[in-house]
Amino acid sequence: MSWKVRLGVGILALLGALMVFGFVKSLIFSLVPLVILLLLGYGAFRLYVASRGKAETTPQLPQATPPAVQARPAKDAATRLREIREEAARQQRQQQ
C-alpha cells in the first residue's frame, strides 16, 4: 500500500474512533443523570413509606383465629403403599 492509502485509512480510523468516543460520551452524559434521578426518587419513596409506617395510628383489628379444621389421621408410607397395591390388584382382577 502506498503512503497515501495508509494515511487515508489512518484518518478514517481516527475519525471512527472519535465518533465512537463521542457516542459513548453522550450516552454516559445522558444516562448518568437519569440513574441519579431514579436513585433519588427511589430514596424519597423509601423515606415516604418508612415515615408513613411509623405515623400510622389506626387501630388494628384483632387477629381472628382460623376455624378448627378436622385433620384426617396421617397414614404412614407403608400403609399408603399397601393401599395402592391393593387397589391395583383389585383393578387388575376386574379387567380379567
Secondary structure, DSSP 4 states (H G I P E B T S, - for coil): --HHHHHHHHHHHHHHHHHHHHHHHHHHHHHHHHHHHHHHHHHHHHHHHHHHHHT--PPPPPPPPPPP--PPPPPPHHHHHHHHHHHHHHHHHHH-
